[in-house]
Amino acid sequence: MLEQPQSPEITLLISPSWEDYALLDSGNGLKLERYGTYTFIRPEPQAIWNPTLDDREWKAAHATFIPTREESGGHWQFHRPVESTWTMSYNGLKFIAQTTPGRHLGVFPEQAPHWDWIKEQVRAAGRTVRVLNLFGYTGLASLAAAQAGAVVTHVDASKKAVQWARQNQSLSGLDSSSIRWIVDDALKYVQREIRRGSRYEGILLDPPKFGRGPKGEVWEFFELFPRLLQACRDVLSPQPLFVVITAYAIRASASSLYYSLQEIMSGSKGVTTCGELAIKEKSAQRLISMAIYARWSFHG
């Protein structure tokens, strides 16, 4: 008789530690956020309720992102002056924030619980931990791992994102930490690491729904993610510590990430969990789910 798969428990992860970021309010398909000293209005389709704060609070925002029909299209409409870049911090990390041609500002605050968890895993290991961060963007997860003493390889297809991440390394006072910054296609890089015999104790994956590599390689989540996940299993150390998967804007669930991660880690002694990364409003304490995740960690 076949063993029935375990039904996962969906857990909401919310970071209570932010000082430089806040979700001030939301409603009418929008969210009002503070990044450092600036406030911004961005689209939020999940906010199908009415705002709590007075209109004056919303009208005082420094800028609004105006979307177009394209998934990442749109532009910023500035109401008050905003510096081209400014510095934010989180638990000892410092990093640059800025408005980008898309709606993002260089940091995904909802991922902070992952950063804290990764640091805990690295520090508890009591040995050298090699961490591979794929689709690493501006590097905050890489810096959190390095801050805890890990030897990190950071991979992203965007040269600009990697340059931004290196600036964040310097801002955080981690120039002496061991971080390799790689501009490459994630799948191709992992396949080469397998051939080279490289192995990692921890792996982080934050794959987009769709993207392009530095040489025009096309990334499509549902087509390539299973191949990448299997490749990641092959590049894991015989004594793995953790794997973290985060996904945005895809037609999948936390449980689908859970089952895929549990499957590839079935031969290792550990625990798989899953859920959503959420942000809590300051105004009415409502939760907005920003991403789904699954995590595996060694359990001795």
N, C-alpha and C positions, 0 to 999 in steps of 0.2 A: 504494500500500500504506500502510495506516495505521501511524503510529509507535506502537510499543508503549510503554505507560507504564513509567517506571522503578520498580524495586522499592526501596522506602525501607529504609534501615538504621535499626533501632530502637536508640536510645541512651538509657542510663540516666543521668540527671543527679542527682548527690548533692552536697549542700553540705557542705564540710569546715570551714566557718568559724564555726559556731554556738558560743557560750559560754553563752548564757542558755536554750538548749533542748537536750534530749537525749531520744532514744528509749532508755530504760534497759533494757527487756526486753519480750518479747512471748510469747504462747502461750495456748492454750485459748480462742481467740477474743477475746483482750484485748491491750491494749498499756499499758505502764507508762511514763509520760513525765514529764519535768521541764520546767516552764515557770517560769523564774526560780528562786525558792527553794522552789516548791511542786511536789509530785508528784501526778499524776492517773492514774486507770485509766479507759480508754475502750474501747468495743467495737472490735474489729478482726477481721472475718470471715476475712481472709487468714491470720491466725496460727493455722494448723491443726497446729502443733507444740506441744511442751511448753515451759513457761517454763524459763529457765536459772537465774535468780536464786532465792535461798531465799525461802520463804513470808514470812519476816519483812520482807523488802524490800517485798513487795507490800502486806502488812498495815500498813506505815508510811505508805502513801499518804494524802494529805490529803483526797481526795474520789474517788468513783466515779460515773460516769455510768450510770444504769440506764435502758436503752432500753425503749420500748414497741413494739408492732407497726407503728405509723405510722412512715413513713420518717425523719422528724426528731423524733419524739416521745420523751419521756422526762424524767428529772429527775436532778439531782445529789444524791447522798447524801454528806454531809460527815462525815468521821471526826475531823478536826482543824480548828482555826480557819483560815480563809482570808480575807484582806482582800477587800473588795468590788472593788477594782482594785489592780493593781501595775504597775510599769514594767519593761519588757524592752528590750534593745538588740540591734542587728545592724549591724556595719560602719558605725558613725556614725549610724544611725537609732535613735531612741527611740520607744517606743510603749506604749500601755496594753493590758494583758491583763486578762481577767476571765472568770469562768464566765458563760455565757449560758443562756437557757431551752432552747437546743439543746445539742448536745455540743461546740460549738466555743468557743474562748477568745480570738478576735479576731485570730489570726495563723495562717497556714498555713506552717509552717517549711519544708516541702518546696519552696516557691516561691522560696526564697532564690537558687538559681542563675539564675532569670529576672531577679531584681533586679540581680544583679552583671552579667549579660550586657547588660541594658538600659543600665546606666551606661556600659559599654564602647562600645556603639553610639553613644550620645549624645556622649561625649567625643571619639570618633574622627572625628565628622562635621566638626568644624572650622567649623561654622556654626550658626545658630539652628535648633533642632529643635522642632517642635510635636508633642506626644504626646497622643493620645486614649486614655484608660483607661476601658473599658466594664465594668460590673459590678465597680466598683473596690473595694467593701467598705470596709475600714478604712484603705485608702490607702497601703500600704507600697510597692507598685510605683510609684504616683504620686510618692511622696516620694523613691524611689531615682532616678527620672528627673529630678526637680527638683534633687536634690542634685548631679547631673551637669551641670546648667545648662539643662535643657529647659524649655519653656513648656508647661504641662500642663493638660488639661481632664479632670477626674475626674467620671464619671457613675455614679450608683447610684440604684436605685429607693427605697432605704431612707433616710429622713431621719436616723434614728438612726445608721446606719452612716456617713453623711457627716459628722455632728457628731463622731463618734468619730475619723474621719480628720482632721478639722480640729484636734482636740486633739493627735493624733499629730504634725501639722505643727509645732505650737508646741513640743511636747516635743523635737522634733528640731532646733529652732533654725532652722526654714526659713520663718518667717513672712514674710520679705522675698522669698521665691521666688514665681515667677509660677505660681500654681495657681488654676484656676477650679473651684469645687465646685458640682456640678449634681445636683439631685434630679429624676430623670426616667426615663421608659422608654427603654431603650437604642436600640431601633430607631427610635422616633419622633424621638429627639434627632438621630441620624445623618441621618435623612431631612431634617430641618430644616436641618442644617448643609450638606447638599448644595445645598439651595435657596438658602442664604445665600452660597454660594460659598466656604465655609471649607474649608481643606485641611490635612492633617496628614502629617508625615513618618514618624511611628511610631504604630501602633495596638496596644493590648493588649485581649484579650477573655478573660474568665473566666466564661462563661455557665453558669448553673445548669441542672440537668435540668428543673426546673419553678420558676416564680416568678410574682409579680404586681408590676405597676408601681404608681406612686403613685396612679393613678386607676383601679386595678383591672384594668389591662391584663394579660392572661394571657400568660405566656411558657412555651412548650413547645419544648424543644431541637430535636427532629427536624422540627417544623413550621416554626419561624421562623429557625433558625440559617442555612440557605442564603440567605434573604432578607437577613439582617443582614450576612452575609459579603459579598454582592454590594454592599450599600450601603456597607460599609467600603471596598471597592475604589473606589467612586465618590467617596469623600471623601478618598482618599489623594492626596498631592501628586504632580505629574508626576515628582518626584525622590524616591521613597519610600526610607526607610532600613530599616524593619523592621516585621514583624507577628508578634505572639505570640498563640497560642490555647492555653488550658488548659481541660480539661474533667474533671469529676468525676462519678462515679456514673451513667454512661450506658452503654447497650449499643452502644458504638462502640469503635474501636481507634485507636491512634496513626496507623496507616496511612490510616484514613479521614479523619482531620484533615489528614494530609499531602497526600492527593490533592485534597481540597477547596481547600486553601490554594494548592497548586501550580497548580491550574486558574485561580483568579482572578488569580494573579500571573504568568501565562504571558507577558504582554506586557512584563514588566519584567526587567531583568538582575539576577539574584540567585540565591541558594541556599536551598532548602527542606530542613529537617531535621525529624525527629520522634522521639518516644520516650516515656519515662515519667519522672515525678518520683518519686524514691524516697528513703527515709530508712533509714540504717543503724543497727542496734542497737549499743549499747555492750557488751552482754553477750556475744552469740554472733556478732556481725557479720553477722547476717542482714539482707537487704534487704526492705523492704516498699514496694511500689509504691502511691503515693497518688493519682496522676492521670496522664492522658495529655496530650501537648502536641504542637504543631507550630510551627515558627518559620521565617520567611522573612527574609533579610537581603540588603541590596544588596551586589553583588559587582562592583567595577569592573574 
